[in-house]
Amino acid sequence: EPLSLKFLMIGYMVELGESLLATIPMPVKLFLCKAMMTAGVYFQEKRKKIYFKNHPPFKASNLLFELNQHERLISSLVPINTLTCVNESITEVISAGTFEADLDLDVAMTTQYTAKAGRDVKVFIPLKGRPTPNVTWRRGDRNMSGDNRYTITSTERATTLLIPKVTRDDCGKYVLEIENGVGEPKIVTISVKVLDSPATCQKLMIKNVTRGKLTLSWEPPLVDGGSPVTNYIVEKKASTMKAYQVITDECLNTSYKVSGLEEDIAYFFRVSAQNEFGVGDTCETTEPVRATETPGGVKNLVMVDSTKNSVTLQWSRPDHDGGSHITEYIIEKRAQDEVNWTLGAKCKRCSCEVTGLRENALMDFRVFAKNEKGNSDFSQIGPITVMDLIIPPEASLIDYPNGELAVRIGQNIHIELPFKGKPRPAISWLKDNFPLKESEKIRFRTTDNKTAVTVRGVKKEHAGQYTLVLDNRIIKNYFDINVITLGPPLVPTGPIRFDEIKAQSVIISWDEPKEDGGGEITCYSVEKRETSQANWKMVCSSVVRTTFKIPNLVKGTHYQFRVRAENKFGVSEPLISSEIIAQHQYKPPGPPGKPVAYNITSDGVTIRWEAPGFDGGSPILGYHVEKKDRNSLLWQKVNSTIISNREYRIIGLMEGLEYSFRIYAENNAGLSPVSEQSKHALAMSPVGKYRLASTSVYATHVTGDSITLCWTRPRSDGGNEIKHYILERREKKSLHWVKVSSKRPITELRHRVTNLTEGNEYEFRVMAENGAGIGPASSTSRLFKCREPTSAPSAPTVIKVDLALTLI
């Protein structure tokens, strides 16, 4: 029968990117064999001709096709340049076709990109079109293809723009133009938003210069860094200085009035914008400016005392006097029900008592500084109630930076604190939260405005927290001073380890002291002695590390070594090693340290131990563990393979039995002597869980900044006495639990949680701890909101009767 085609699938064989379909009477399927068909193909079978369209050179030599369930291999393929696919029975020409360039909307993409400063932005745009579209990237009127700042990668299916480590300068619009000669070019606009600090403010100007003050104005930055500007930071510096000083960091407008400038000093100013990502670059004045005028306003105006008919005010001198000596200060007063200000007093010092006031009156006060040019701007305070003043007790810790005092051992502790308070507070001292009593070594001294405590002949145990308690029956305040004792360090932490033993030398190592005596460890001294002699010989007095090689030993001699730590306050007691023999041969290691059991459960326990003080001259390969219950006579090996760490978890214990453990160390010479056996450990579960959440944690009293909580004991104490409780809190919107801080362990079934934020909602949970560990947490309490308790209003104080009213 004549050969005819029904389906002609040529898309994949000729790499046109899609399948072409022609309808012919009978089915024939064509397959590519042994080679990729990349060009037009001609073959002849039974004088029938079929053409495949394409244009590059063709390299394939065979084509396999199926006809009426018979396979035939066709050879003698000849490349041609035709762009049609025809057959005697095909009536239409099949062509690959063209279509205009456009975005491929079948692939996910976006035209809005947001990134933090310093990160890379990769813009991906999927494309389609035949022929392959040409791509042009622009920013403004500039073609980006020649800019090394950007990396542009384009294929027939997509184009990619990579902007590395973006800054605020990369914000803006990017334009992509695609065209392939078919139809109109397509333009796509890409928006890139960079989250960064703002750019530089614009057009900083100085206006309204007067003596001691001036006004700064500026325009917002052109680029806000992807977040609105929240505030501006205004700074100044004298022209002779290098560092700027912050005037304000809370300026919300684009202008700021600067006051308090000195007349004889020229100033530079600068402004920077701030958003949620940080502070932007500064905009600075180019020339310095001087401010001259009347005095600056007084500073730090406060009320320091009041009586039933007077108020005492205090302030600080102005930052500048306007270029003229300040002759006096003027205090004006005004009652709340008055409109005009009247003279209250004049004085030459920065403190003044205004008398002749009405008891319980609400008064405003303002203070002027005066020089020959006139009055300064006023500083105002008020309203102030004219009444006997109550001053909370306060103590000044200015002489004790960070609330600390360092004292050499053997010297005296002397803490002297100025205090104030009205009524005068009662004074007491605490040491580590316990009352401090006067004795031969401890003396107290108090004057009208100072109190002091002295401790003579300080020892290490005198270190700790000393607390001054001021109580005026209205308010009780606490002021802490942490005393640090300075002296020689403690003995280095042992044991001394023998890292290498040879006939003529040995390498030893140790650990730093647990306490450095308040001074950095400067060096260590290493000594040696033959065990047959009593005298020690210095090997080196300036060892800076915790390891040292001791040379010049005599083979076969027994030696002992000791190490001292040294700081600027002295030398510690020595750490003495065990005896060793200077020889090359390996020996089994010494016994490991006594194992310690912890993390005990009903069927398991974890033990840890110290390495042997002597490794036998060969590195420790590992350890072996044995166990035995109290009622057994035989030890049982626990591990099946050697243990490389000095910690091991033992499982398979029987609940209720007491177990002890011992350790062997192993090196190339064999096993060490057995360690001292551990204390007996009872296999038991840790503390039991709490009851249901409805009765676990509840509040008994709530204020604006504190909540008093109560809870119930666990159902089970785990067979061990409960030591204390651990309380945790979590804010409503938070995912994390925070441990509630407490000066002392919580041992009662109630606790007052302080330092909370009014208006916030909190939930709580509690855990108990015994000798076996910390039990699971209770169920979470309900949310409690911090707010002050409310009450009914008080009764009216005066009842007036209007006789003109008629009751019906």
C-alpha positions in Angstrom: 0.0 0.0 0.0 1.2 3.5 -0.6 2.9 5.1 2.5 0.8 7.8 4.1 1.1 9.8 7.4 -1.5 10.7 10.0 0.6 12.2 12.8 4.0 13.9 12.2 5.6 14.8 15.6 8.7 16.8 14.7 9.1 19.3 17.6 11.5 17.6 19.9 13.4 15.9 17.0 14.4 19.1 15.4 14.5 21.2 18.6 12.0 23.8 17.5 10.8 24.1 21.1 7.3 22.7 20.3 5.5 20.0 18.4 4.1 20.5 14.9 1.0 18.5 13.9 -0.2 17.5 10.4 -3.2 15.3 9.7 -2.6 12.5 7.2 -4.8 9.4 6.5 -2.7 6.6 8.0 -0.6 6.4 11.2 3.2 6.6 11.0 5.4 7.3 14.1 8.9 8.6 13.6 11.7 8.2 16.3 15.2 9.6 16.6 17.8 6.9 16.8 21.5 7.2 17.9 21.9 10.9 17.2 20.1 14.2 17.9 18.3 15.4 14.8 19.3 19.1 14.4 18.6 19.7 10.7 16.3 19.1 7.8 16.1 15.4 6.8 15.3 13.7 3.6 14.7 10.0 3.1 13.0 7.8 0.5 11.0 4.5 1.2 9.0 2.9 -1.6 9.5 6.1 -3.7 7.8 8.2 -1.0 9.5 11.4 0.2 9.2 13.1 3.6 10.8 16.4 4.6 11.6 17.7 8.1 12.1 21.4 8.6 15.2 23.0 10.2 18.2 25.1 9.3 21.5 24.2 11.1 23.8 21.5 9.5 22.5 17.9 10.1 24.8 15.2 11.5 22.4 12.2 12.1 22.8 9.1 9.9 19.9 6.9 10.8 16.1 7.3 11.4 13.9 4.7 12.9 10.2 4.7 12.1 7.2 2.3 12.7 4.8 1.4 9.9 2.0 -1.1 10.3 3.6 -2.7 13.4 6.9 -3.3 11.5 10.1 -1.6 12.3 12.5 -0.5 9.6 15.9 1.2 9.8 16.2 4.0 7.2 19.7 5.1 6.2 21.1 7.3 3.5 19.7 10.5 5.1 20.5 13.6 3.2 20.3 17.2 4.8 18.3 19.8 2.9 17.4 23.4 3.4 13.6 23.2 2.8 11.3 24.9 5.4 8.3 22.6 4.6 7.1 19.2 5.4 5.3 17.6 2.5 4.2 14.2 1.2 2.2 13.1 -1.7 -0.9 12.9 0.5 -0.1 16.1 2.6 -2.0 19.1 1.2 -0.8 21.9 3.6 2.6 23.3 4.3 3.7 22.9 8.0 5.8 25.8 9.4 7.3 26.5 12.9 5.9 30.0 12.8 6.8 33.2 14.7 5.1 35.2 17.5 6.0 38.5 19.2 8.1 38.8 22.3 6.2 39.1 25.6 6.3 38.0 29.3 5.7 34.4 30.0 2.8 34.7 32.4 2.8 30.9 33.0 5.9 31.3 35.1 5.7 32.9 38.5 7.3 36.4 38.6 7.0 39.7 40.4 7.8 43.3 39.5 8.0 44.5 43.1 11.3 43.7 45.0 12.1 44.6 48.6 15.4 43.8 50.3 17.5 44.9 53.3 20.7 46.9 52.6 23.7 44.7 52.0 21.8 41.8 50.4 21.7 40.8 46.8 18.6 41.4 44.7 17.9 39.1 41.8 15.2 40.2 39.3 13.9 37.3 37.3 11.6 37.9 34.3 10.4 34.9 32.2 10.1 35.5 28.5 8.5 34.0 25.4 8.6 34.7 21.7 10.0 33.5 18.4 12.7 34.5 17.4 14.4 34.8 20.8 13.6 38.2 22.2 16.3 40.9 22.5 16.6 42.3 26.0 17.6 45.9 27.1 17.7 46.9 30.7 17.6 50.7 31.6 17.6 52.8 34.7 16.3 56.2 33.8 17.9 57.1 30.4 21.0 55.0 31.0 21.6 51.6 29.4 22.7 49.2 32.2 24.4 46.7 30.0 27.8 48.3 30.2 27.7 49.0 34.0 29.9 46.7 36.0 27.7 47.3 39.0 25.0 45.0 37.6 25.1 41.5 36.2 22.6 40.8 33.4 22.0 37.2 32.2 19.6 36.5 29.3 18.4 33.2 27.7 15.7 32.5 25.2 13.3 31.8 28.1 14.2 34.4 30.7 16.4 37.4 31.6 17.9 38.0 35.1 19.2 41.2 36.6 21.5 40.8 39.6 22.1 43.8 41.9 24.8 42.8 44.5 24.8 44.2 48.0 22.1 46.8 47.5 22.2 50.2 49.1 19.6 53.0 49.4 21.0 54.4 46.1 19.7 51.3 44.3 16.1 52.2 45.1 13.9 53.1 42.2 12.4 52.0 38.8 14.2 49.7 36.4 12.9 49.4 32.8 13.1 46.2 30.8 12.5 46.4 27.0 12.0 43.2 25.0 11.6 42.9 21.2 12.2 40.3 18.5 11.1 42.1 15.3 7.6 40.7 15.6 5.0 43.1 16.8 5.7 46.1 19.0 8.4 46.1 21.7 7.2 45.4 25.2 8.3 47.5 28.2 8.2 46.2 31.8 8.9 48.4 34.9 10.5 46.8 37.9 10.4 48.5 41.3 13.2 47.9 43.8 12.8 49.0 47.4 15.9 48.9 49.7 15.4 48.9 53.4 18.2 51.1 54.8 18.8 54.1 56.9 17.7 57.4 55.3 19.9 59.4 52.9 21.4 62.8 53.8 19.1 65.7 54.7 18.9 68.5 52.3 19.6 72.3 52.5 20.6 72.7 56.1 20.2 76.4 57.0 20.7 78.6 60.1 18.1 81.2 60.9 17.2 83.7 63.7 20.6 83.8 65.3 20.5 85.6 68.7 22.7 85.6 71.7 22.8 82.0 73.0 20.3 80.5 70.6 19.5 80.0 66.9 17.2 78.0 64.7 18.2 75.2 62.3 16.0 74.2 59.4 16.4 71.6 56.6 14.6 69.5 54.1 13.9 65.8 54.4 16.2 63.3 52.7 15.4 62.5 49.1 15.5 58.7 49.9 13.9 57.6 53.1 15.4 54.1 53.1 12.2 52.2 52.5 10.7 53.3 55.9 9.3 56.7 57.0 11.7 59.0 58.9 10.7 58.8 62.6 12.9 61.5 64.0 16.0 63.7 63.4 19.2 63.9 65.4 20.6 67.4 65.9 24.3 67.8 66.9 26.7 70.5 67.6 30.4 71.0 68.1 32.7 73.9 68.9 34.9 74.8 66.0 38.0 73.9 68.1 36.8 70.4 68.9 36.7 67.2 66.9 33.7 65.4 68.4 30.1 66.3 68.0 27.6 66.5 70.9 24.0 65.4 70.6 21.5 68.3 71.1 18.4 66.2 70.6 17.6 62.8 69.1 13.8 63.2 69.3 13.3 66.0 66.8 10.1 65.3 64.9 10.1 68.3 62.6 12.4 69.7 59.9 13.5 72.6 62.2 14.9 72.9 65.7 15.6 75.8 68.0 19.0 75.5 69.6 19.6 77.3 72.8 22.3 77.3 75.5 25.2 78.3 73.1 28.2 80.2 74.4 28.8 83.6 72.9 32.6 83.4 72.5 32.5 80.0 70.8 31.9 79.3 67.1 29.8 76.2 66.4 29.3 73.7 63.6 25.9 71.9 63.4 24.8 68.8 61.7 21.5 66.9 61.2 20.8 63.2 60.4 17.5 61.4 59.8 16.6 58.2 61.5 14.1 55.5 60.6 13.6 51.9 61.9 16.7 50.7 60.1 19.1 53.2 61.6 20.6 56.7 61.4 21.4 58.1 58.0 24.4 60.2 56.8 24.8 63.7 58.3 24.2 67.0 56.6 26.7 69.6 58.1 27.0 73.3 58.1 30.0 74.5 56.0 30.9 77.6 58.2 30.9 78.0 62.0 28.5 80.5 63.6 28.6 82.4 66.9 25.5 83.0 69.1 25.5 86.2 71.2 22.6 87.7 73.1 21.1 87.8 76.6 22.0 84.9 79.0 20.8 81.4 78.3 18.0 80.0 80.4 18.8 78.4 83.7 18.9 74.6 83.7 17.7 71.8 85.9 15.1 73.9 87.7 13.7 71.8 90.6 11.9 72.2 93.8 14.1 71.1 96.7 11.8 71.9 99.7 8.4 73.3 100.6 6.6 74.3 103.8 3.1 75.5 104.5 3.9 79.0 103.3 7.1 78.8 101.2 8.8 76.9 98.3 12.5 76.6 97.8 13.7 76.3 94.2 17.1 75.3 92.9 18.7 75.4 89.5 21.9 75.3 87.5 23.7 78.3 85.9 23.0 78.8 82.2 25.3 77.2 79.7 26.4 80.8 78.7 26.1 84.3 80.2 25.5 86.0 76.9 28.9 87.6 77.0 28.2 89.5 80.2 28.3 88.7 83.9 25.0 87.4 85.3 24.0 90.0 88.0 21.0 88.3 89.6 18.2 85.7 89.2 14.6 86.8 89.1 11.9 84.4 90.4 8.3 85.1 89.4 5.2 83.3 90.8 1.6 82.8 89.7 -1.3 81.0 91.4 -3.4 78.7 89.2 -6.4 80.9 89.5 -4.4 84.1 88.4 -3.5 85.4 85.0 -0.6 87.7 85.7 2.9 86.8 87.0 4.2 88.7 90.0 7.7 89.0 91.5 8.5 86.3 94.0 12.1 86.9 94.9 15.5 88.0 93.6 18.9 86.4 94.5 22.4 86.0 93.3 22.9 82.3 94.0 21.3 79.3 92.2 18.9 78.6 95.1 16.1 80.7 96.6 13.2 80.5 99.0 10.0 82.1 97.9 7.9 83.0 101.0 4.5 84.5 101.7 2.6 81.8 99.9 -0.9 80.5 100.8 -1.1 77.0 102.2 -2.3 74.4 99.7 -2.2 76.9 96.9 -1.2 75.5 93.4 1.7 77.7 92.2 3.7 78.1 89.0 7.2 79.5 89.1 9.6 80.7 86.5 13.2 81.8 86.8 15.2 84.3 84.7 18.9 85.0 84.5 19.7 88.7 84.1 22.8 90.4 82.8 23.4 93.9 81.5 21.6 93.1 78.2 18.4 91.9 79.9 16.6 88.8 81.0 17.1 85.4 79.6 14.4 83.1 78.5 12.6 81.7 81.5 12.6 78.2 82.9 9.3 77.2 84.4 8.2 74.7 86.9 4.7 73.9 88.3 2.1 73.5 89.4 3.5 73.0 92.9 1.3 72.6 96.0 2.4 74.7 98.9 2.6 72.2 101.7 5.1 70.3 103.9 7.2 68.3 101.4 7.7 64.6 101.5 11.1 63.6 99.9 11.6 59.9 99.2 14.8 58.7 100.8 17.7 58.7 98.3 21.4 57.9 98.6 24.1 59.0 96.1 26.4 56.3 94.6 28.3 58.7 92.4 31.6 57.8 94.2 31.1 54.1 93.5 31.1 53.5 89.7 28.9 50.6 88.7 28.1 50.2 92.4 31.4 48.5 93.1 34.2 48.9 95.6 37.5 46.9 95.4 39.6 46.4 98.6 42.9 44.7 99.1 42.8 41.8 101.6 44.1 43.0 105.0 43.0 46.6 104.4 39.7 48.3 105.5 36.3 48.6 103.8 34.9 52.1 104.1 31.6 52.9 102.4 30.3 56.4 102.9 27.1 57.5 101.2 25.3 61.0 101.2 21.6 60.6 101.7 18.5 62.8 101.9 14.8 62.3 102.7 11.9 64.1 104.4 10.9 63.0 107.0 14.5 62.0 108.0 14.9 58.2 107.2 16.0 55.6 109.6 19.2 53.9 108.6 20.3 50.2 108.6 22.8 48.1 106.7 22.6 44.6 105.2 25.3 42.2 104.1 24.2 39.7 101.5 20.5 40.5 102.5 21.2 39.7 106.2 21.4 42.4 108.9 24.9 43.7 109.5 25.6 44.2 113.2 28.2 46.4 114.8 31.3 44.6 116.3 35.0 45.1 117.0 35.6 44.9 113.2 32.5 46.6 112.0 31.7 50.2 112.8 28.8 52.5 111.7 28.8 56.4 111.6 26.0 58.7 110.6 25.8 62.5 110.4 23.0 64.8 109.2 23.4 63.9 105.5 25.9 61.1 105.4 26.2 57.5 106.7 29.2 55.2 106.6 30.2 51.6 107.4 33.8 50.5 108.1 35.1 46.9 108.2 38.6 46.5 109.5 41.1 43.9 108.4 39.3 42.6 105.3 39.3 38.9 104.6 38.0 37.1 101.6 34.7 36.3 103.3 34.0 40.0 103.7 33.4 40.3 99.9 29.8 40.5 98.9 26.9 42.9 98.6 26.5 45.6 101.2 23.0 47.3 101.2 22.0 50.7 102.8 18.4 50.7 103.8 16.7 54.1 104.1 13.2 54.0 105.7 11.2 57.1 106.5 8.0 55.2 107.3 6.4 56.2 104.0 9.0 54.8 101.5 11.7 52.3 102.1 14.6 52.3 99.5 17.6 50.0 99.1 21.1 51.0 97.8 23.6 48.2 96.9 27.4 48.3 96.9 29.2 45.2 95.7 32.6 44.8 97.5 35.3 42.9 95.7 38.3 41.7 97.7 41.7 41.8 96.0 44.4 39.3 96.9 46.5 36.4 95.6 44.6 33.9 93.4 43.4 30.5 94.7 45.5 27.4 94.1 45.5 26.3 90.4 42.8 23.8 89.6 44.2 20.2 89.6 45.1 17.6 89.4 48.4 18.2 87.6 48.2 16.1 84.4 51.2 14.4 82.9 50.8 14.8 79.1 54.1 13.2 78.2 56.7 11.4 80.3 60.2 10.6 79.0 63.5 9.7 80.6 64.9 13.2 80.5 61.7 15.4 80.4 58.0 15.5 81.3 55.2 17.8 80.1 52.7 18.8 82.7 49.4 20.7 82.5 46.8 22.1 84.9 43.8 24.4 84.9 43.4 28.0 85.9 42.4 28.9 89.5 38.6 29.1 90.1 39.2 32.6 91.4 41.8 35.1 90.3 41.7 37.2 93.5 40.4 40.2 91.6 43.4 40.6 89.4 44.4 38.9 86.1 46.7 35.9 86.3 50.1 37.2 85.1 52.1 33.9 85.2 52.7 30.6 86.9 55.8 29.2 88.7 56.8 25.6 88.4 59.0 23.7 90.9 60.3 20.2 91.1 61.9 17.9 93.7 63.3 14.4 93.9 61.2 12.4 96.3 64.3 11.4 98.2 65.0 15.1 99.0 63.0 17.7 100.9 64.0 20.8 99.0 62.1 22.2 96.0 64.0 23.6 93.1 62.5 26.4 90.8 62.2 25.3 87.2 60.6 28.4 85.8 59.0 31.4 87.5 57.3 33.0 84.4 55.2 30.4 82.8 52.3 32.1 80.9 50.4 29.0 79.8 48.8 26.2 81.8 51.2 23.6 80.3 55.0 23.4 80.6 57.8 21.0 79.6 60.3 20.3 82.4 63.7 19.3 81.0 66.9 18.0 82.5 65.5 15.1 84.5 67.5 12.1 85.6 66.4 8.8 84.1 64.8 6.4 86.7 64.5 9.1 89.4 61.2 9.7 91.2 60.0 13.3 90.9 57.2 15.4 92.3 56.1 18.8 90.9 54.1 21.8 92.1 52.6 24.9 90.5 51.7 28.3 91.9 49.5 31.0 90.2 50.6 34.7 90.5 48.8 38.0 90.0 49.7 41.6 90.9 48.6 41.0 94.5 50.6 38.0 95.3 51.3 34.2 94.8 48.8 31.4 95.5 49.3 28.3 97.5 50.9 25.4 95.5 49.2 22.6 93.6 51.3 19.5 94.1 51.4 16.6 91.7 51.6 12.9 92.3 54.9 11.1 92.1 56.2 9.9 88.7 59.4 8.1 87.5 61.3 9.6 84.7 61.4 6.8 82.2 60.3 6.0 78.6 58.3 2.8 79.1 54.6 2.9 79.1 52.6 1.9 82.1 48.9 1.5 82.8 47.3 4.8 83.6 46.4 5.9 87.1 42.8 5.4 88.4 40.2 7.8 87.0 38.5 10.2 89.3 35.6 9.1 91.4 32.4 9.0 89.2 29.5 11.4 90.0 25.9 10.4 89.2 23.3 12.9 88.0 20.2 13.2 85.8 18.8 10.1 87.6 15.5 8.6 86.4 13.7 5.4 87.2 15.7 3.3 84.6 18.8 5.3 83.9 21.5 7.6 85.2 24.3 9.7 83.7 27.8 9.6 85.3 30.9 11.7 84.7 34.4 11.4 86.1 37.8 13.1 85.9 40.7 11.8 83.8 43.5 10.0 85.7 46.3 12.2 87.1 48.8 9.9 85.3 48.3 8.5 81.9 51.1 5.9 82.0 53.2 7.8 79.4 50.7 6.9 76.7 47.5 8.7 75.7 44.3 7.4 77.3 42.4 5.4 74.7 39.1 5.3 76.6 37.3 4.1 79.7 35.2 1.1 80.9 32.3 1.4 83.3 31.0 -1.2 85.9 27.9 -1.1 88.0 26.6 -2.9 91.1 23.5 -2.6 93.2 23.8 -2.2 96.9 22.6 -5.8 97.6 24.9 -7.5 95.0 28.5 -8.7 95.5 29.4 -8.8 91.9 30.3 -5.9 89.6 28.8 -6.0 86.1 30.4 -4.4 83.0 28.1 -1.8 81.4 29.8 -0.8 78.1 30.4 -3.2 75.2 32.8 -0.9 73.4 35.4 1.5 74.8 34.1 4.9 75.9 36.0 7.9 74.5 34.4 10.6 76.6 34.4 11.1 80.4 30.6 11.0 80.6 28.3 8.0 80.0 24.5 7.4 80.2 23.6 4.0 81.8 20.2 2.6 81.1 18.3 -0.6 82.0 18.3 0.1 85.8 15.6 -1.3 88.1 13.5 1.4 89.8 13.9 1.5 93.5 17.4 -0.1 93.6 20.5 1.8 94.7 23.5 1.6 92.3 27.1 2.5 92.6 29.6 2.7 89.7 33.4 2.6 89.1 35.7 3.3 86.2 38.8 1.9 84.5 41.0 3.8 82.2 42.8 2.2 79.3 46.0 3.1 77.4 48.4 1.2 75.2 49.8 -0.6 78.3 46.5 -1.9 79.5 43.8 -1.1 82.1 44.3 1.3 85.1 43.5 0.4 88.7 39.8 0.8 89.3 38.6 4.2 90.4 36.9 4.9 93.8 33.3 3.8 93.5 30.7 6.4 93.3 28.1 7.2 96.0 25.0 5.1 95.8 22.3 6.5 93.5 18.7 5.6 93.8 16.9 4.9 90.5 13.8 7.0 90.8 11.8 9.5 88.7 12.3 13.2 89.3 9.7 15.4 90.9 6.1 14.7 89.9 3.9 16.9 87.7 1.6 19.6 89.0 -2.2 19.4 89.2 -4.5 20.7 86.5 -4.1 24.3 85.3 -7.3 25.5 86.9 -5.6 25.0 90.4 -1.9 25.3 89.5 -1.1 29.0 89.4 -3.4 31.9 90.3 -3.2 35.5 91.3 -4.1 36.9 94.6 -3.3 40.6 94.1 -2.6 42.6 91.0 -1.2 46.2 90.7 0.0 48.3 87.8 3.6 46.8 88.0 3.3 43.6 90.1 1.3 40.4 90.5 1.2 38.2 93.6 0.9 34.5 92.6 0.1 31.3 94.6 0.3 27.7 93.5 -0.2 24.2 95.0 2.5 21.6 95.8 3.2 18.8 93.3 1.3 15.6 93.6 4.6 13.8 94.2 8.0 15.0 95.5 9.8 12.2 93.6 11.0 10.6 96.8 13.2 13.6 97.6 12.5 16.8 99.4 11.7 19.8 97.2 14.4 22.4 97.4 12.7 25.4 95.8 10.5 26.5 92.9 11.2 28.1 89.5 8.7 30.6 88.3 8.5 31.7 84.6 6.4 34.4 82.9 5.4 35.1 79.3 3.8 38.2 77.7 0.6 37.7 75.8 2.2 38.3 72.3 5.5 36.5 73.1 6.5 33.0 72.2 9.3 32.7 74.8 9.2 32.0 78.5 11.3 34.2 80.8 12.5 33.2 84.2 11.3 35.4 87.0 14.3 36.9 88.8 14.5 36.7 92.6 17.1 37.7 95.1 16.6 34.5 97.0 15.4 31.0 96.0 11.6 30.7 96.0 10.7 28.2 98.7 7.2 29.2 99.6 4.0 28.5 97.6 3.6 32.2 96.8 5.7 34.9 95.2 5.3 38.6 94.2 6.5 39.3 90.6 7.6 42.9 90.2 8.9 45.2 87.5 6.0 44.4 85.1 4.6 46.9 82.6 1.2 48.4 83.3 -1.4 47.5 80.8 0.4 44.3 79.6 -1.0 40.8 80.0 1.1 38.0 81.4 0.7 34.3 82.0 2.8 32.1 84.4 3.9 28.6 85.1 6.0 27.0 87.9 8.4 24.1 88.2 9.7 22.3 91.3 13.3 21.2 91.9 14.6 18.4 94.2 17.9 16.6 94.5 17.2 14.6 91.3 16.6 17.6 89.1 13.8 20.0 87.8 10.3 18.6 87.4 8.0 19.4 84.5 6.2 22.7 84.3 2.7 23.2 85.6 -0.1 24.0 83.3 -0.1 27.6 82.2 -2.1 30.1 84.2 -4.7 32.3 82.6 -3.7 35.8 81.4 -3.4 38.5 84.1 -3.5 42.2 83.2 -1.3 44.6 85.2 -3.5 47.5 86.3 -4.2 49.4 89.5 -7.1 48.1 91.6 -10.3 50.2 91.4 -12.7 51.2 94.2 -15.9 53.1 94.7 -15.7 56.9 94.9 -15.5 58.5 98.3 -18.5 60.3 99.9 -19.3 63.9 99.0 -17.7 66.3 101.5 -20.3 69.2 101.5 -24.1 69.1 101.2 -25.7 72.4 100.1 -29.4 73.0 100.3 -31.1 75.5 97.8 -34.2 76.8 99.6 -35.5 78.3 96.3 -36.3 74.9 94.9 -39.7 73.5 95.3 -40.3 69.7 95.6 -43.4 68.3 93.8 
